[in-house]
Amino acid sequence: MKTKITFLSLILIISTVSFAQGTKMESRPVKNFKKFYQFDAKHKHFNVSKHHNSFVLSYKGQLKSNFNNRSKVDRSDIQSLDSLISYHWDVTGNEWKNSFKYEFEYNDNGNETLMISYEMDTTSNQWSNSWKDEFTYNDNGNLTLDIYYEWDSFENEWVNSEKDEYTYDSTGKLILKLYYNWDQDAGEWNNSDKDEYTYDSTGYLTLLTSYYWDFNISDWVVLGKVEYSYDSEGNLGSEIYYGWDTYYDQWVIYSKYEYTYDSDGNLELEIDYDWDPDSNQWMESYKMELTYDSNGNRTLETDYDWDWDLNQWVNSYKEELTFDTSVNISDLFVPPYITELGNNKFLEIYNYDWDDIYNNWVSLQHIVAYYSDYIIGVNELSDKNNAEIYPNPVSGELNVILNENNGNAVFELFDLQGKKLMTQEVSAKTQINLEHLVPGMYLYTITVGDNRKSGKLIKR
């Protein structure tokens, strides 16, 4: 059973190898220069991986931010993806169990500003911090800074790990990305990698060149490049990846990705090839087929590996996705990789691996999206106007306390899909009966004028 690389994983480790007369001259673990700008489903399965991609190449070839890149939102209220919870299938217990959780925060323009990843501690049965990303944007809504932290469980604090900086030209196209690693001993950021981007006269990305920082010579050294080509409709047709051979000082071709689209412009087929220097030809290695509903939502992905013994494609992996077609993706604040899935509100996904022994699909992962209301231009309640609820968790009566009574407030309760369950006016001290609620987690807001307090409520 082939191990799957997670959806939109950013950093992959490869070995750059040069050969001279059959002898390996150099082997160095590096960040894979195939880290961006491709529709390689092997790197885009719907699992959120740490330090996720910040940019993708659109089907039309334009380099676009993997953030919503909104500079203005006209609506006063909008739903936002609050969290994703990933469950793994427990074969022994024959049930789904908590695995990972990802929480998101946004600015008022809908750009993702924070992502925190948690792992389930099986001992305490509690979520524990794992890693987080913080994002900064310029006035045009373009991502300029991404800082990645890891959780130090011994010091009980977040520690610097990696940093990415983005530079744009006058038209807003990304032209440079710099990567840094944190040196804990020196307490400073060190150069790691950089990417440079080249576009044609119509604005299509045609070349990505990657470099790594050589500490021995204190300079950038070329690592690899990606060449992009497009079909007659302007869709991304292929990507070809090269590595730089430091011994012969020449480009070495590695892999190729070819894409086919349906009549609506949706990607429906990807075939990956590896270059065989012995036969001097492309060898098939991987295939992905995508299926969409009538609204353009990706409902099924099936992946195949090439079996050289059987000389045919064999099942490898699949995803089944569900959407709420009554809600448009444009009416939501979501991380950008969610927008790549379809035109409507994403709800959940089931992942499966193919079992070669029993010849059937085996449940691998279940990911559920949870939404809440995001109110544009509403301030959090200050200490002066603070509000409290207790007990939390609650089993019966919930007490709502306004520390200073500025008139009546409004208490609202939502489920994790963002559906409003109740609205009630509250004053200085109000009791609300919640005995009728099914045990679980809920979201609440308390609004006093233009101020609001929001949080999570657990019903026992």
C-alpha positions as CSV (number, residue, x, y, z in Angstrom):
1,M,0.0,0.0,0.0
2,K,1.6,3.3,-1.1
3,T,2.1,6.0,1.5
4,K,0.3,9.1,0.5
5,I,1.7,12.6,0.7
6,T,-0.7,15.0,2.4
7,F,-2.8,17.6,0.7
8,L,-0.9,20.8,-0.1
9,S,2.2,19.8,1.8
10,L,4.7,22.5,1.4
11,I,8.1,20.9,2.3
12,L,9.2,17.6,1.0
13,I,12.6,16.1,1.4
14,I,14.5,14.9,-1.6
15,S,18.1,14.0,-2.4
16,T,19.9,16.0,-5.1
17,V,22.3,13.5,-6.6
18,S,25.0,14.1,-9.2
19,F,26.8,11.2,-10.9
20,A,30.2,11.1,-12.6
21,Q,31.2,7.9,-14.2
22,G,28.6,6.0,-12.2
23,T,29.9,7.4,-8.9
24,K,27.6,9.4,-6.6
25,M,29.3,12.8,-6.2
26,E,26.9,14.7,-4.0
27,S,23.8,13.9,-2.0
28,R,22.1,16.6,0.0
29,P,18.7,16.7,1.6
30,V,17.0,19.9,0.3
31,K,13.5,21.4,0.1
32,N,11.9,20.0,-2.9
33,F,11.8,22.6,-5.7
34,K,8.5,21.0,-6.7
35,K,6.9,22.6,-3.6
36,F,4.6,25.0,-5.5
37,Y,2.6,25.7,-8.6
38,Q,1.5,22.3,-9.7
39,F,-1.7,20.3,-9.7
40,D,0.1,17.2,-8.5
41,A,-2.7,15.5,-6.5
42,K,-0.1,13.4,-4.7
43,H,0.8,16.7,-2.9
44,K,-2.7,18.0,-2.7
45,H,-4.8,15.3,-1.0
46,F,-7.2,16.8,1.5
47,N,-5.0,16.5,4.6
48,V,-3.8,19.8,6.0
49,S,0.0,19.4,6.5
50,K,2.2,21.6,8.6
51,H,3.4,24.8,6.9
52,H,0.9,24.5,4.1
53,N,1.3,25.9,0.6
54,S,0.9,29.7,0.3
55,F,0.6,29.9,-3.4
56,V,-0.8,27.7,-6.2
57,L,-0.8,27.9,-10.0
58,S,-4.3,28.4,-11.3
59,Y,-5.7,26.3,-14.1
60,K,-5.3,29.4,-16.3
61,G,-1.6,29.6,-15.4
62,Q,-1.7,32.8,-13.5
63,L,0.2,32.7,-10.2
64,K,-2.3,33.4,-7.5
65,S,-2.1,33.7,-3.8
66,N,-3.2,30.7,-1.9
67,F,-5.0,33.2,0.3
68,N,-8.3,34.8,-0.5
69,N,-6.5,38.0,-1.4
70,R,-9.5,40.2,-0.6
71,S,-8.8,43.9,-0.2
72,K,-12.5,44.8,0.7
73,V,-15.6,42.9,1.8
74,D,-18.9,44.6,1.2
75,R,-21.1,42.4,3.3
76,S,-21.6,43.1,7.0
77,D,-21.6,39.5,8.0
78,I,-20.3,36.3,6.5
79,Q,-19.7,32.7,7.5
80,S,-16.1,31.5,8.2
81,L,-14.5,28.1,8.4
82,D,-13.8,27.9,12.1
83,S,-12.0,24.6,12.1
84,L,-11.3,21.3,10.4
85,I,-11.3,18.1,12.5
86,S,-9.6,15.0,11.1
87,Y,-10.6,11.5,12.3
88,H,-8.8,8.3,11.7
89,W,-10.4,4.9,11.4
90,D,-9.7,2.7,14.4
91,V,-9.7,-0.9,13.0
92,T,-9.7,-2.4,16.5
93,G,-12.6,-0.4,17.8
94,N,-14.3,-0.2,14.4
95,E,-14.9,3.5,14.8
96,W,-13.7,7.0,13.9
97,K,-11.4,8.6,16.5
98,N,-10.0,12.2,16.8
99,S,-6.7,12.6,15.1
100,F,-5.9,16.3,14.3
101,K,-7.7,19.6,14.5
102,Y,-7.0,22.8,12.6
103,E,-8.3,26.2,13.7
104,F,-8.4,29.3,11.5
105,E,-8.6,33.1,12.0
106,Y,-9.2,35.8,9.4
107,N,-9.0,39.5,9.0
108,D,-12.0,41.6,7.9
109,N,-10.9,41.2,4.3
110,G,-11.2,37.4,4.5
111,N,-7.5,36.7,4.4
112,E,-6.3,33.9,6.7
113,T,-4.2,35.4,9.4
114,L,-3.6,32.4,11.7
115,M,-3.8,28.6,11.5
116,I,-3.2,26.4,14.5
117,S,-2.7,22.7,14.4
118,Y,-3.5,20.4,17.3
119,E,-2.9,16.7,17.9
120,M,-5.1,14.4,20.0
121,D,-3.3,13.4,23.2
122,T,-4.5,9.8,23.6
123,T,-3.4,9.8,27.3
124,S,-5.3,12.9,28.4
125,N,-7.9,12.7,25.6
126,Q,-7.3,16.4,25.0
127,W,-6.1,18.5,22.0
128,S,-2.5,19.5,22.4
129,N,-0.6,22.2,20.5
130,S,1.5,21.1,17.5
131,W,2.3,24.0,15.2
132,K,1.0,27.3,13.9
133,D,1.3,29.7,11.0
134,E,0.9,33.5,11.2
135,F,0.3,35.5,8.0
136,T,0.8,39.2,7.2
137,Y,-0.5,41.0,4.1
138,N,0.1,44.3,2.3
139,D,-2.5,46.9,1.5
140,N,-3.4,45.1,-1.7
141,G,-4.2,41.9,0.2
142,N,-1.0,40.1,-1.0
143,L,0.7,37.8,1.4
144,T,4.1,39.3,2.5
145,L,5.1,37.3,5.5
146,D,4.5,33.8,6.8
147,I,6.0,32.7,10.1
148,Y,5.8,29.1,11.2
149,Y,6.1,28.1,14.8
150,E,6.4,24.7,16.6
151,W,5.1,24.0,20.1
152,D,7.8,23.3,22.7
153,S,6.1,21.0,25.1
154,F,9.0,21.2,27.6
155,E,9.0,25.1,27.8
156,N,5.3,25.2,27.1
157,E,5.6,27.9,24.5
158,W,5.7,28.5,20.8
159,V,9.2,28.7,19.2
160,N,10.3,30.1,15.8
161,S,10.9,27.5,13.1
162,E,10.6,28.9,9.6
163,K,9.8,32.2,7.9
164,D,8.9,33.0,4.3
165,E,9.0,36.5,2.7
166,Y,7.2,37.5,-0.5
167,T,8.1,40.2,-3.0
168,Y,5.8,41.5,-5.9
169,D,6.2,43.6,-8.9
170,S,4.2,46.8,-9.7
171,T,1.4,44.7,-11.1
172,G,1.0,42.5,-8.1
173,K,2.8,39.4,-9.5
174,L,5.0,37.4,-7.1
175,I,8.6,37.6,-8.3
176,L,10.6,36.4,-5.3
177,K,10.1,34.2,-2.3
178,L,12.7,33.9,0.4
179,Y,12.8,31.1,2.9
180,Y,14.5,31.2,6.3
181,N,15.2,28.8,9.1
182,W,15.5,29.8,12.8
183,D,18.8,29.3,14.4
184,Q,17.9,28.7,18.0
185,D,21.5,29.0,19.3
186,A,22.3,32.2,17.5
187,G,18.7,33.6,18.0
188,E,18.4,34.7,14.4
189,W,17.0,33.8,11.0
190,N,19.3,32.1,8.5
191,N,18.9,32.0,4.7
192,S,17.5,28.7,3.5
193,D,16.0,28.8,-0.1
194,K,14.6,31.2,-2.6
195,D,12.3,31.0,-5.6
196,E,12.4,33.4,-8.6
197,Y,9.4,33.7,-11.0
198,T,9.3,34.6,-14.7
199,Y,6.2,35.5,-16.7
200,D,5.5,36.0,-20.4
201,S,4.1,39.2,-21.9
202,T,0.5,38.1,-21.2
203,G,1.2,37.5,-17.5
204,Y,1.4,33.7,-17.5
205,L,4.0,32.1,-15.3
206,T,6.5,30.3,-17.5
207,L,9.5,29.6,-15.3
208,L,10.2,29.0,-11.6
209,T,13.9,28.8,-10.6
210,S,14.8,27.6,-7.1
211,Y,18.1,28.1,-5.2
212,Y,19.5,27.0,-1.8
213,W,21.8,28.9,0.5
214,D,25.4,27.5,0.6
215,F,26.9,28.4,4.0
216,N,30.3,27.5,2.8
217,I,30.5,30.2,0.2
218,S,27.8,32.4,1.7
219,D,25.9,32.6,-1.6
220,W,22.9,31.2,-3.5
221,V,23.3,28.0,-5.5
222,V,20.9,27.0,-8.1
223,L,18.8,23.9,-7.2
224,G,16.2,23.3,-9.8
225,K,13.6,24.8,-12.2
226,V,10.1,24.2,-13.4
227,E,8.9,25.1,-17.0
228,Y,5.2,25.6,-17.6
229,S,3.3,25.4,-20.8
230,Y,-0.4,25.9,-21.7
231,D,-3.1,24.6,-24.0
232,S,-5.0,26.7,-26.6
233,E,-7.6,27.6,-24.0
234,G,-4.9,29.0,-21.6
235,N,-5.2,26.1,-19.2
236,L,-2.0,24.8,-17.6
237,G,-1.0,21.9,-19.9
238,S,2.2,20.6,-18.5
239,E,5.0,21.1,-16.0
240,I,8.5,19.8,-16.5
241,Y,10.9,19.6,-13.5
242,Y,14.7,19.8,-13.7
243,G,17.5,19.6,-11.2
244,W,20.9,21.3,-11.5
245,D,23.8,18.8,-11.9
246,T,26.7,20.5,-10.0
247,Y,29.3,18.2,-11.4
248,Y,28.6,18.7,-15.1
249,D,27.0,22.2,-14.6
250,Q,23.9,21.4,-16.6
251,W,20.2,20.8,-16.2
252,V,19.0,17.3,-15.6
253,I,15.4,16.5,-16.4
254,Y,13.4,14.6,-13.7
255,S,9.7,14.6,-14.1
256,K,6.7,15.8,-16.1
257,Y,3.0,16.4,-15.3
258,E,0.4,16.6,-18.0
259,Y,-3.2,17.9,-17.5
260,T,-6.5,17.5,-19.3
261,Y,-9.7,19.5,-18.7
262,D,-13.4,19.0,-19.3
263,S,-15.6,21.3,-21.4
264,D,-16.2,23.5,-18.3
265,G,-12.4,24.0,-17.7
266,N,-12.3,21.7,-14.7
267,L,-9.2,19.6,-14.3
268,E,-10.3,16.0,-15.0
269,L,-7.0,14.1,-15.6
270,E,-3.4,14.3,-14.5
271,I,-0.7,11.9,-15.6
272,D,2.8,12.0,-14.0
273,Y,5.9,10.8,-15.7
274,D,9.5,10.1,-14.5
275,W,12.4,10.5,-16.9
276,D,14.4,7.3,-17.5
277,P,17.9,8.3,-18.6
278,D,18.7,4.7,-19.6
279,S,16.0,4.5,-22.2
280,N,15.9,8.2,-22.7
281,Q,12.1,8.4,-22.5
282,W,9.3,9.3,-20.2
283,M,7.9,6.5,-18.0
284,E,4.3,6.7,-16.5
285,S,4.2,6.7,-12.7
286,Y,0.9,8.1,-11.5
287,K,-2.5,9.1,-12.6
288,M,-5.4,11.1,-11.0
289,E,-9.0,11.2,-12.3
290,L,-11.4,13.9,-10.9
291,T,-15.2,13.9,-11.0
292,Y,-17.4,17.0,-10.5
293,D,-21.1,17.7,-9.8
294,S,-23.2,20.0,-11.9
295,N,-22.0,23.0,-9.8
296,G,-18.4,22.3,-10.5
297,N,-17.6,20.8,-7.0
298,R,-15.0,18.1,-6.9
299,T,-16.9,15.1,-5.6
300,L,-14.5,12.3,-6.3
301,E,-10.8,11.8,-6.8
302,T,-9.3,8.5,-7.7
303,D,-5.5,7.9,-7.9
304,Y,-3.6,5.2,-9.6
305,D,0.0,4.0,-9.7
306,W,1.6,2.3,-12.6
307,D,2.4,-1.3,-12.0
308,W,5.4,-2.3,-14.0
309,D,4.9,-6.0,-13.4
310,L,1.3,-6.0,-14.6
311,N,2.0,-3.2,-17.1
312,Q,-1.2,-1.4,-16.1
313,W,-2.7,1.2,-13.8
314,V,-3.7,0.0,-10.3
315,N,-5.8,1.6,-7.6
316,S,-4.0,3.6,-5.0
317,Y,-6.1,6.2,-3.2
318,K,-9.5,8.0,-3.4
319,E,-11.4,10.9,-1.9
320,E,-15.1,11.4,-1.6
321,L,-16.2,15.0,-1.0
322,T,-19.6,16.5,0.1
323,F,-20.8,20.1,-0.4
324,D,-23.7,22.3,0.6
325,T,-24.8,23.6,-2.8
326,S,-27.1,26.2,-1.2
327,V,-24.1,28.3,-0.2
328,N,-21.5,29.8,-2.6
329,I,-17.9,29.6,-1.7
330,S,-17.7,33.4,-2.4
331,D,-20.0,33.9,0.6
332,L,-17.5,32.3,3.0
333,F,-14.2,33.1,4.7
334,V,-12.2,29.9,4.1
335,P,-8.5,29.0,3.7
336,P,-7.5,29.2,0.1
337,Y,-7.0,25.5,-0.5
338,I,-10.7,25.0,0.3
339,T,-11.7,27.3,-2.6
340,E,-9.8,25.0,-4.9
341,L,-12.3,22.2,-4.1
342,G,-15.4,23.7,-5.7
343,N,-17.8,26.5,-6.0
344,N,-20.0,25.7,-2.9
345,K,-19.6,25.2,0.8
346,F,-17.3,22.3,1.6
347,L,-18.7,20.0,4.3
348,E,-16.6,16.8,4.6
349,I,-14.4,14.3,3.0
350,Y,-13.6,10.6,3.3
351,N,-10.2,9.3,2.3
352,Y,-9.5,5.7,1.4
353,D,-6.4,3.6,0.5
354,W,-6.5,0.6,-1.7
355,D,-5.7,-2.7,-0.1
356,D,-3.7,-4.8,-2.5
357,I,-4.2,-8.0,-0.5
358,Y,-8.0,-7.9,-0.1
359,N,-8.6,-5.8,-3.3
360,N,-10.9,-3.3,-1.6
361,W,-10.9,0.3,-0.4
362,V,-9.9,0.8,3.3
363,S,-11.1,3.8,5.3
364,L,-8.2,6.1,6.0
365,Q,-9.4,9.5,7.2
366,H,-12.6,11.5,7.7
367,I,-12.3,15.3,7.7
368,V,-15.2,17.5,8.8
369,A,-15.5,21.3,8.3
370,Y,-17.1,23.5,11.0
371,Y,-18.3,27.0,10.4
372,S,-19.4,30.0,12.4
373,D,-20.6,33.5,11.7
374,Y,-17.9,36.2,11.2
375,I,-19.3,39.7,11.7
376,I,-17.4,42.4,9.8
377,G,-16.5,45.6,11.7
378,V,-17.8,44.4,15.1
379,N,-15.4,44.9,18.0
380,E,-14.7,42.4,20.7
381,L,-16.2,43.4,24.1
382,S,-13.7,45.4,26.2
383,D,-13.2,44.8,29.9
384,K,-15.5,47.8,30.5
385,N,-18.4,46.1,28.7
386,N,-17.3,42.5,29.4
387,A,-19.8,39.6,29.5
388,E,-19.5,36.2,31.0
389,I,-21.1,32.9,30.7
390,Y,-21.0,30.0,33.2
391,P,-20.9,27.1,33.8
392,N,-19.0,25.9,30.8
393,P,-19.4,23.0,30.2
394,V,-23.1,23.3,31.0
395,S,-25.8,20.7,31.5
396,G,-28.9,22.7,32.3
397,E,-29.1,26.5,33.1
398,L,-26.5,28.8,31.5
399,N,-25.9,32.1,33.3
400,V,-25.1,35.2,31.2
401,I,-23.6,38.0,33.2
402,L,-23.0,41.6,31.9
403,N,-20.5,43.2,34.2
404,E,-21.8,46.6,33.3
405,N,-25.3,46.9,32.1
406,N,-25.4,49.1,28.9
407,G,-28.9,48.1,28.1
408,N,-30.0,44.8,26.8
409,A,-27.6,42.5,24.9
410,V,-28.3,39.7,22.5
411,F,-27.2,36.1,23.1
412,E,-27.0,33.8,20.0
413,L,-26.1,30.1,19.8
414,F,-24.9,28.2,16.8
415,D,-24.0,24.7,15.9
416,L,-20.5,24.0,14.5
417,Q,-21.9,24.2,10.9
418,G,-22.9,27.8,11.6
419,K,-26.7,27.1,11.9
420,K,-28.3,29.5,14.3
421,L,-30.1,27.6,17.0
422,M,-31.4,30.4,19.3
423,T,-31.5,34.1,19.8
424,Q,-32.4,35.7,23.2
425,E,-32.2,39.1,24.7
426,V,-30.2,39.2,28.0
427,S,-29.7,41.8,30.7
428,A,-27.4,42.2,33.7
429,K,-28.0,38.6,34.8
430,T,-30.0,36.1,32.7
431,Q,-30.5,32.4,32.9
432,I,-31.0,30.4,29.7
433,N,-32.2,26.8,29.8
434,L,-30.1,24.6,27.5
435,E,-31.3,21.2,28.8
436,H,-32.9,20.5,25.3
437,L,-29.5,20.6,23.5
438,V,-27.8,17.5,22.4
439,P,-24.4,17.1,24.2
440,G,-21.5,18.5,22.2
441,M,-19.7,21.7,21.2
442,Y,-21.5,24.9,20.2
443,L,-20.6,28.5,19.3
444,Y,-22.1,31.5,20.9
445,T,-22.0,35.3,20.6
446,I,-23.1,38.1,23.0
447,T,-23.6,41.4,21.2
448,V,-23.9,44.7,23.1
449,G,-24.4,47.6,20.6
450,D,-21.4,47.5,18.2
451,N,-19.4,45.2,20.5
452,R,-19.4,41.4,20.6
453,K,-18.0,38.5,22.6
454,S,-17.8,35.1,21.0
455,G,-16.6,31.7,22.1
456,K,-17.3,28.0,22.4
457,L,-19.7,26.3,24.7
458,I,-19.8,22.7,25.7
459,K,-23.1,21.0,26.5
460,R,-22.8,17.9,28.7
